[in-house]
Amino acid sequence: MATKKPRYSITLDDEMFKEIEDFRFEYRYPNRNRATIELIRLGLKAIKQQEAQKNKATVDTDADK
């Protein structure tokens, strides 16, 4: 099945590979690729939320001055 989406490879240590496999089976992803994409999506979302909270805290601190 050909795709025009960008592709790249990653190298993992055994522990991280096992964690991804555990996540995949626990949440019933059909393949490793989809599980990995979901983990990346969740990680990026968490980073954006942390940055938004950090920015909000800075704005709140500046408002208190």
PDB file of N, CA, C and O in Angstrom:
ATOM      1  N   MET A   1       0.848  -1.177   0.000  1.00  0.00           N
ATOM      2  CA  MET A   1       0.000   0.000   0.000  1.00  0.00           C
ATOM      3  C   MET A   1       0.896   1.243   0.000  1.00  0.00           C
ATOM      4  O   MET A   1       1.482   1.578   1.029  1.00  0.00           O
ATOM      5  N   ALA A   2       1.002   1.903  -1.100  1.00  0.00           N
ATOM      6  CA  ALA A   2       1.853   3.092  -1.232  1.00  0.00           C
ATOM      7  C   ALA A   2       1.163   4.295  -0.597  1.00  0.00           C
ATOM      8  O   ALA A   2      -0.063   4.400  -0.578  1.00  0.00           O
ATOM      9  N   THR A   3       1.988   5.193  -0.084  1.00  0.00           N
ATOM     10  CA  THR A   3       1.457   6.420   0.505  1.00  0.00           C
ATOM     11  C   THR A   3       2.339   7.588   0.084  1.00  0.00           C
ATOM     12  O   THR A   3       3.531   7.423  -0.174  1.00  0.00           O
ATOM     13  N   LYS A   4       1.739   8.757   0.020  1.00  0.00           N
ATOM     14  CA  LYS A   4       2.497   9.958  -0.313  1.00  0.00           C
ATOM     15  C   LYS A   4       2.880  10.721   0.947  1.00  0.00           C
ATOM     16  O   LYS A   4       3.490  11.787   0.871  1.00  0.00           O
ATOM     17  N   LYS A   5       2.523  10.174   2.109  1.00  0.00           N
ATOM     18  CA  LYS A   5       2.858  10.819   3.371  1.00  0.00           C
ATOM     19  C   LYS A   5       4.355  10.705   3.612  1.00  0.00           C
ATOM     20  O   LYS A   5       4.980   9.733   3.186  1.00  0.00           O
ATOM     21  N   PRO A   6       4.938  11.690   4.291  1.00  0.00           N
ATOM     22  CA  PRO A   6       6.358  11.606   4.613  1.00  0.00           C
ATOM     23  C   PRO A   6       6.630  10.389   5.506  1.00  0.00           C
ATOM     24  O   PRO A   6       5.792  10.008   6.324  1.00  0.00           O
ATOM     25  N   ARG A   7       7.798   9.794   5.339  1.00  0.00           N
ATOM     26  CA  ARG A   7       8.185   8.637   6.129  1.00  0.00           C
ATOM     27  C   ARG A   7       9.589   8.828   6.669  1.00  0.00           C
ATOM     28  O   ARG A   7      10.420   9.500   6.058  1.00  0.00           O
ATOM     29  N   TYR A   8       9.838   8.233   7.813  1.00  0.00           N
ATOM     30  CA  TYR A   8      11.200   8.165   8.335  1.00  0.00           C
ATOM     31  C   TYR A   8      11.288   7.005   9.310  1.00  0.00           C
ATOM     32  O   TYR A   8      10.268   6.493   9.771  1.00  0.00           O
ATOM     33  N   SER A   9      12.486   6.602   9.616  1.00  0.00           N
ATOM     34  CA  SER A   9      12.723   5.483  10.522  1.00  0.00           C
ATOM     35  C   SER A   9      13.291   5.996  11.835  1.00  0.00           C
ATOM     36  O   SER A   9      13.956   7.031  11.875  1.00  0.00           O
ATOM     37  N   ILE A  10      13.023   5.262  12.904  1.00  0.00           N
ATOM     38  CA  ILE A  10      13.624   5.579  14.194  1.00  0.00           C
ATOM     39  C   ILE A  10      14.247   4.313  14.774  1.00  0.00           C
ATOM     40  O   ILE A  10      13.856   3.194  14.440  1.00  0.00           O
ATOM     41  N   THR A  11      15.212   4.519  15.639  1.00  0.00           N
ATOM     42  CA  THR A  11      15.847   3.406  16.328  1.00  0.00           C
ATOM     43  C   THR A  11      15.547   3.549  17.814  1.00  0.00           C
ATOM     44  O   THR A  11      15.731   4.618  18.394  1.00  0.00           O
ATOM     45  N   LEU A  12      15.084   2.465  18.420  1.00  0.00           N
ATOM     46  CA  LEU A  12      14.688   2.474  19.824  1.00  0.00           C
ATOM     47  C   LEU A  12      15.525   1.498  20.620  1.00  0.00           C
ATOM     48  O   LEU A  12      16.047   0.523  20.079  1.00  0.00           O
ATOM     49  N   ASP A  13      15.650   1.769  21.919  1.00  0.00           N
ATOM     50  CA  ASP A  13      16.246   0.749  22.771  1.00  0.00           C
ATOM     51  C   ASP A  13      15.154  -0.275  23.111  1.00  0.00           C
ATOM     52  O   ASP A  13      13.970  -0.033  22.875  1.00  0.00           O
ATOM     53  N   ASP A  14      15.561  -1.402  23.659  1.00  0.00           N
ATOM     54  CA  ASP A  14      14.617  -2.489  23.928  1.00  0.00           C
ATOM     55  C   ASP A  14      13.493  -2.074  24.873  1.00  0.00           C
ATOM     56  O   ASP A  14      12.347  -2.487  24.696  1.00  0.00           O
ATOM     57  N   GLU A  15      13.816  -1.263  25.869  1.00  0.00           N
ATOM     58  CA  GLU A  15      12.818  -0.844  26.850  1.00  0.00           C
ATOM     59  C   GLU A  15      11.718   0.005  26.209  1.00  0.00           C
ATOM     60  O   GLU A  15      10.534  -0.223  26.457  1.00  0.00           O
ATOM     61  N   MET A  16      12.105   0.979  25.390  1.00  0.00           N
ATOM     62  CA  MET A  16      11.109   1.824  24.748  1.00  0.00           C
ATOM     63  C   MET A  16      10.274   1.021  23.743  1.00  0.00           C
ATOM     64  O   MET A  16       9.066   1.228  23.625  1.00  0.00           O
ATOM     65  N   PHE A  17      10.922   0.115  23.028  1.00  0.00           N
ATOM     66  CA  PHE A  17      10.201  -0.730  22.083  1.00  0.00           C
ATOM     67  C   PHE A  17       9.126  -1.528  22.821  1.00  0.00           C
ATOM     68  O   PHE A  17       7.998  -1.641  22.340  1.00  0.00           O
ATOM     69  N   LYS A  18       9.468  -2.079  23.981  1.00  0.00           N
ATOM     70  CA  LYS A  18       8.511  -2.848  24.769  1.00  0.00           C
ATOM     71  C   LYS A  18       7.366  -1.960  25.241  1.00  0.00           C
ATOM     72  O   LYS A  18       6.210  -2.383  25.230  1.00  0.00           O
ATOM     73  N   GLU A  19       7.677  -0.736  25.653  1.00  0.00           N
ATOM     74  CA  GLU A  19       6.628   0.182  26.103  1.00  0.00           C
ATOM     75  C   GLU A  19       5.651   0.497  24.972  1.00  0.00           C
ATOM     76  O   GLU A  19       4.443   0.557  25.197  1.00  0.00           O
ATOM     77  N   ILE A  20       6.157   0.695  23.779  1.00  0.00           N
ATOM     78  CA  ILE A  20       5.292   0.965  22.630  1.00  0.00           C
ATOM     79  C   ILE A  20       4.439  -0.260  22.323  1.00  0.00           C
ATOM     80  O   ILE A  20       3.245  -0.133  22.052  1.00  0.00           O
ATOM     81  N   GLU A  21       5.033  -1.424  22.362  1.00  0.00           N
ATOM     82  CA  GLU A  21       4.273  -2.657  22.122  1.00  0.00           C
ATOM     83  C   GLU A  21       3.195  -2.850  23.194  1.00  0.00           C
ATOM     84  O   GLU A  21       2.071  -3.237  22.877  1.00  0.00           O
ATOM     85  N   ASP A  22       3.532  -2.584  24.449  1.00  0.00           N
ATOM     86  CA  ASP A  22       2.541  -2.698  25.525  1.00  0.00           C
ATOM     87  C   ASP A  22       1.389  -1.729  25.305  1.00  0.00           C
ATOM     88  O   ASP A  22       0.224  -2.094  25.463  1.00  0.00           O
ATOM     89  N   PHE A  23       1.718  -0.485  24.939  1.00  0.00           N
ATOM     90  CA  PHE A  23       0.687   0.524  24.639  1.00  0.00           C
ATOM     91  C   PHE A  23      -0.183   0.041  23.489  1.00  0.00           C
ATOM     92  O   PHE A  23      -1.410   0.122  23.556  1.00  0.00           O
ATOM     93  N   ARG A  24       0.436  -0.451  22.458  1.00  0.00           N
ATOM     94  CA  ARG A  24      -0.280  -0.930  21.270  1.00  0.00           C
ATOM     95  C   ARG A  24      -1.301  -1.994  21.639  1.00  0.00           C
ATOM     96  O   ARG A  24      -2.463  -1.910  21.241  1.00  0.00           O
ATOM     97  N   PHE A  25      -0.872  -2.989  22.395  1.00  0.00           N
ATOM     98  CA  PHE A  25      -1.778  -4.086  22.736  1.00  0.00           C
ATOM     99  C   PHE A  25      -2.833  -3.660  23.755  1.00  0.00           C
ATOM    100  O   PHE A  25      -3.985  -4.086  23.673  1.00  0.00           O
ATOM    101  N   GLU A  26      -2.444  -2.823  24.712  1.00  0.00           N
ATOM    102  CA  GLU A  26      -3.403  -2.374  25.727  1.00  0.00           C
ATOM    103  C   GLU A  26      -4.548  -1.581  25.101  1.00  0.00           C
ATOM    104  O   GLU A  26      -5.705  -1.741  25.488  1.00  0.00           O
ATOM    105  N   TYR A  27      -4.220  -0.721  24.129  1.00  0.00           N
ATOM    106  CA  TYR A  27      -5.238   0.121  23.505  1.00  0.00           C
ATOM    107  C   TYR A  27      -5.697  -0.412  22.150  1.00  0.00           C
ATOM    108  O   TYR A  27      -6.414   0.268  21.416  1.00  0.00           O
ATOM    109  N   ARG A  28      -5.283  -1.621  21.830  1.00  0.00           N
ATOM    110  CA  ARG A  28      -5.744  -2.364  20.655  1.00  0.00           C
ATOM    111  C   ARG A  28      -5.523  -1.647  19.318  1.00  0.00           C
ATOM    112  O   ARG A  28      -6.397  -1.626  18.451  1.00  0.00           O
ATOM    113  N   TYR A  29      -4.336  -1.063  19.180  1.00  0.00           N
ATOM    114  CA  TYR A  29      -3.996  -0.474  17.880  1.00  0.00           C
ATOM    115  C   TYR A  29      -3.665  -1.608  16.916  1.00  0.00           C
ATOM    116  O   TYR A  29      -3.039  -2.593  17.305  1.00  0.00           O
ATOM    117  N   PRO A  30      -4.086  -1.470  15.656  1.00  0.00           N
ATOM    118  CA  PRO A  30      -3.907  -2.577  14.706  1.00  0.00           C
ATOM    119  C   PRO A  30      -2.451  -2.827  14.311  1.00  0.00           C
ATOM    120  O   PRO A  30      -2.108  -3.915  13.849  1.00  0.00           O
ATOM    121  N   ASN A  31      -1.598  -1.815  14.493  1.00  0.00           N
ATOM    122  CA  ASN A  31      -0.192  -2.009  14.137  1.00  0.00           C
ATOM    123  C   ASN A  31       0.677  -1.027  14.924  1.00  0.00           C
ATOM    124  O   ASN A  31       0.182  -0.076  15.530  1.00  0.00           O
ATOM    125  N   ARG A  32       1.954  -1.280  14.897  1.00  0.00           N
ATOM    126  CA  ARG A  32       2.937  -0.480  15.643  1.00  0.00           C
ATOM    127  C   ARG A  32       2.967   0.960  15.137  1.00  0.00           C
ATOM    128  O   ARG A  32       3.126   1.889  15.929  1.00  0.00           O
ATOM    129  N   ASN A  33       2.818   1.153  13.847  1.00  0.00           N
ATOM    130  CA  ASN A  33       2.851   2.496  13.269  1.00  0.00           C
ATOM    131  C   ASN A  33       1.750   3.374  13.857  1.00  0.00           C
ATOM    132  O   ASN A  33       2.009   4.505  14.268  1.00  0.00           O
ATOM    133  N   ARG A  34       0.535   2.862  13.898  1.00  0.00           N
ATOM    134  CA  ARG A  34      -0.572   3.668  14.437  1.00  0.00           C
ATOM    135  C   ARG A  34      -0.384   3.972  15.920  1.00  0.00           C
ATOM    136  O   ARG A  34      -0.693   5.071  16.381  1.00  0.00           O
ATOM    137  N   ALA A  35       0.123   2.995  16.658  1.00  0.00           N
ATOM    138  CA  ALA A  35       0.382   3.225  18.083  1.00  0.00           C
ATOM    139  C   ALA A  35       1.446   4.300  18.264  1.00  0.00           C
ATOM    140  O   ALA A  35       1.304   5.177  19.117  1.00  0.00           O
ATOM    141  N   THR A  36       2.498   4.241  17.477  1.00  0.00           N
ATOM    142  CA  THR A  36       3.581   5.225  17.569  1.00  0.00           C
ATOM    143  C   THR A  36       3.081   6.617  17.199  1.00  0.00           C
ATOM    144  O   THR A  36       3.423   7.596  17.861  1.00  0.00           O
ATOM    145  N   ILE A  37       2.280   6.707  16.156  1.00  0.00           N
ATOM    146  CA  ILE A  37       1.709   8.000  15.752  1.00  0.00           C
ATOM    147  C   ILE A  37       0.852   8.575  16.878  1.00  0.00           C
ATOM    148  O   ILE A  37       0.916   9.773  17.156  1.00  0.00           O
ATOM    149  N   GLU A  38       0.056   7.733  17.522  1.00  0.00           N
ATOM    150  CA  GLU A  38      -0.784   8.207  18.627  1.00  0.00           C
ATOM    151  C   GLU A  38       0.068   8.686  19.804  1.00  0.00           C
ATOM    152  O   GLU A  38      -0.249   9.704  20.419  1.00  0.00           O
ATOM    153  N   LEU A  39       1.131   7.972  20.117  1.00  0.00           N
ATOM    154  CA  LEU A  39       2.013   8.404  21.200  1.00  0.00           C
ATOM    155  C   LEU A  39       2.672   9.743  20.879  1.00  0.00           C
ATOM    156  O   LEU A  39       2.803  10.596  21.757  1.00  0.00           O
ATOM    157  N   ILE A  40       3.079   9.928  19.652  1.00  0.00           N
ATOM    158  CA  ILE A  40       3.665  11.212  19.240  1.00  0.00           C
ATOM    159  C   ILE A  40       2.619  12.314  19.343  1.00  0.00           C
ATOM    160  O   ILE A  40       2.912  13.400  19.843  1.00  0.00           O
ATOM    161  N   ARG A  41       1.404  12.047  18.874  1.00  0.00           N
ATOM    162  CA  ARG A  41       0.314  13.031  18.940  1.00  0.00           C
ATOM    163  C   ARG A  41       0.040  13.426  20.390  1.00  0.00           C
ATOM    164  O   ARG A  41      -0.091  14.609  20.704  1.00  0.00           O
ATOM    165  N   LEU A  42      -0.045  12.426  21.272  1.00  0.00           N
ATOM    166  CA  LEU A  42      -0.295  12.697  22.687  1.00  0.00           C
ATOM    167  C   LEU A  42       0.846  13.506  23.303  1.00  0.00           C
ATOM    168  O   LEU A  42       0.600  14.416  24.095  1.00  0.00           O
ATOM    169  N   GLY A  43       2.082  13.183  22.949  1.00  0.00           N
ATOM    170  CA  GLY A  43       3.231  13.921  23.462  1.00  0.00           C
ATOM    171  C   GLY A  43       3.235  15.368  23.013  1.00  0.00           C
ATOM    172  O   GLY A  43       3.500  16.269  23.810  1.00  0.00           O
ATOM    173  N   LEU A  44       2.942  15.596  21.746  1.00  0.00           N
ATOM    174  CA  LEU A  44       2.897  16.968  21.230  1.00  0.00           C
ATOM    175  C   LEU A  44       1.769  17.768  21.883  1.00  0.00           C
ATOM    176  O   LEU A  44       1.935  18.948  22.192  1.00  0.00           O
ATOM    177  N   LYS A  45       0.633  17.123  22.088  1.00  0.00           N
ATOM    178  CA  LYS A  45      -0.495  17.776  22.756  1.00  0.00           C
ATOM    179  C   LYS A  45      -0.123  18.159  24.187  1.00  0.00           C
ATOM    180  O   LYS A  45      -0.454  19.253  24.643  1.00  0.00           O
ATOM    181  N   ALA A  46       0.563  17.263  24.894  1.00  0.00           N
ATOM    182  CA  ALA A  46       0.976  17.533  26.270  1.00  0.00           C
ATOM    183  C   ALA A  46       1.954  18.712  26.326  1.00  0.00           C
ATOM    184  O   ALA A  46       1.863  19.556  27.218  1.00  0.00           O
ATOM    185  N   ILE A  47       2.876  18.764  25.384  1.00  0.00           N
ATOM    186  CA  ILE A  47       3.835  19.874  25.338  1.00  0.00           C
ATOM    187  C   ILE A  47       3.107  21.197  25.109  1.00  0.00           C
ATOM    188  O   ILE A  47       3.408  22.194  25.764  1.00  0.00           O
ATOM    189  N   LYS A  48       2.157  21.205  24.186  1.00  0.00           N
ATOM    190  CA  LYS A  48       1.393  22.434  23.913  1.00  0.00           C
ATOM    191  C   LYS A  48       0.608  22.871  25.151  1.00  0.00           C
ATOM    192  O   LYS A  48       0.532  24.063  25.449  1.00  0.00           O
ATOM    193  N   GLN A  49       0.025  21.909  25.871  1.00  0.00           N
ATOM    194  CA  GLN A  49      -0.720  22.246  27.089  1.00  0.00           C
ATOM    195  C   GLN A  49       0.197  22.800  28.162  1.00  0.00           C
ATOM    196  O   GLN A  49      -0.161  23.760  28.845  1.00  0.00           O
ATOM    197  N   GLN A  50       1.376  22.211  28.322  1.00  0.00           N
ATOM    198  CA  GLN A  50       2.343  22.709  29.305  1.00  0.00           C
ATOM    199  C   GLN A  50       2.780  24.124  28.972  1.00  0.00           C
ATOM    200  O   GLN A  50       2.877  24.970  29.861  1.00  0.00           O
ATOM    201  N   GLU A  51       3.043  24.386  27.701  1.00  0.00           N
ATOM    202  CA  GLU A  51       3.465  25.722  27.292  1.00  0.00           C
ATOM    203  C   GLU A  51       2.344  26.732  27.484  1.00  0.00           C
ATOM    204  O   GLU A  51       2.601  27.872  27.871  1.00  0.00           O
ATOM    205  N   ALA A  52       1.103  26.331  27.218  1.00  0.00           N
ATOM    206  CA  ALA A  52      -0.031  27.228  27.419  1.00  0.00           C
ATOM    207  C   ALA A  52      -0.186  27.562  28.905  1.00  0.00           C
ATOM    208  O   ALA A  52      -0.451  28.710  29.262  1.00  0.00           O
ATOM    209  N   GLN A  53      -0.020  26.553  29.769  1.00  0.00           N
ATOM    210  CA  GLN A  53      -0.105  26.786  31.216  1.00  0.00           C
ATOM    211  C   GLN A  53       1.031  27.686  31.687  1.00  0.00           C
ATOM    212  O   GLN A  53       0.835  28.565  32.527  1.00  0.00           O
ATOM    213  N   LYS A  54       2.217  27.458  31.139  1.00  0.00           N
ATOM    214  CA  LYS A  54       3.374  28.280  31.497  1.00  0.00           C
ATOM    215  C   LYS A  54       3.140  29.727  31.072  1.00  0.00           C
ATOM    216  O   LYS A  54       3.420  30.653  31.833  1.00  0.00           O
ATOM    217  N   ASN A  55       2.631  29.919  29.869  1.00  0.00           N
ATOM    218  CA  ASN A  55       2.343  31.269  29.377  1.00  0.00           C
ATOM    219  C   ASN A  55       1.249  31.929  30.196  1.00  0.00           C
ATOM    220  O   ASN A  55       1.316  33.127  30.473  1.00  0.00           O
ATOM    221  N   LYS A  56       0.243  31.161  30.583  1.00  0.00           N
ATOM    222  CA  LYS A  56      -0.843  31.702  31.404  1.00  0.00           C
ATOM    223  C   LYS A  56      -0.308  32.113  32.768  1.00  0.00           C
ATOM    224  O   LYS A  56      -0.677  33.165  33.291  1.00  0.00           O
ATOM    225  N   ALA A  57       0.559  31.291  33.347  1.00  0.00           N
ATOM    226  CA  ALA A  57       1.141  31.614  34.652  1.00  0.00           C
ATOM    227  C   ALA A  57       1.975  32.884  34.555  1.00  0.00           C
ATOM    228  O   ALA A  57       1.962  33.696  35.480  1.00  0.00           O
ATOM    229  N   THR A  58       2.698  33.074  33.457  1.00  0.00           N
ATOM    230  CA  THR A  58       3.495  34.281  33.267  1.00  0.00           C
ATOM    231  C   THR A  58       2.584  35.508  33.155  1.00  0.00           C
ATOM    232  O   THR A  58       2.864  36.553  33.741  1.00  0.00           O
ATOM    233  N   VAL A  59       1.500  35.370  32.404  1.00  0.00           N
ATOM    234  CA  VAL A  59       0.554  36.483  32.242  1.00  0.00           C
ATOM    235  C   VAL A  59      -0.090  36.795  33.584  1.00  0.00           C
ATOM    236  O   VAL A  59      -0.225  37.966  33.941  1.00  0.00           O
ATOM    237  N   ASP A  60      -0.490  35.770  34.340  1.00  0.00           N
ATOM    238  CA  ASP A  60      -1.111  35.991  35.648  1.00  0.00           C
ATOM    239  C   ASP A  60      -0.142  36.659  36.610  1.00  0.00           C
ATOM    240  O   ASP A  60      -0.537  37.542  37.372  1.00  0.00           O
ATOM    241  N   THR A  61       1.118  36.251  36.585  1.00  0.00           N
ATOM    242  CA  THR A  61       2.142  36.844  37.466  1.00  0.00           C
ATOM    243  C   THR A  61       2.373  38.306  37.090  1.00  0.00           C
ATOM    244  O   THR A  61       2.499  39.167  37.960  1.00  0.00           O
ATOM    245  N   ASP A  62       2.427  38.577  35.784  1.00  0.00           N
ATOM    246  CA  ASP A  62       2.624  39.961  35.331  1.00  0.00           C
ATOM    247  C   ASP A  62       1.423  40.828  35.712  1.00  0.00           C
ATOM    248  O   ASP A  62       1.594  42.006  36.026  1.00  0.00           O
ATOM    249  N   ALA A  63       0.231  40.273  35.689  1.00  0.00           N
ATOM    250  CA  ALA A  63      -0.966  41.029  36.035  1.00  0.00           C
ATOM    251  C   ALA A  63      -0.999  41.372  37.516  1.00  0.00           C
ATOM    252  O   ALA A  63      -1.585  42.381  37.907  1.00  0.00           O
ATOM    253  N   ASP A  64      -0.372  40.539  38.343  1.00  0.00           N
ATOM    254  CA  ASP A  64      -0.356  40.780  39.785  1.00  0.00           C
ATOM    255  C   ASP A  64       0.600  41.895  40.179  1.00  0.00           C
ATOM    256  O   ASP A  64       0.530  42.392  41.303  1.00  0.00           O
ATOM    257  N   LYS A  65       1.476  42.292  39.294  1.00  0.00           N
ATOM    258  CA  LYS A  65       2.481  43.319  39.620  1.00  0.00           C
ATOM    259  C   LYS A  65       1.900  44.693  39.633  1.00  0.00           C
ATOM    260  O   LYS A  65       2.613  45.663  39.888  1.00  0.00           O
TER     261      LYS A  65
END
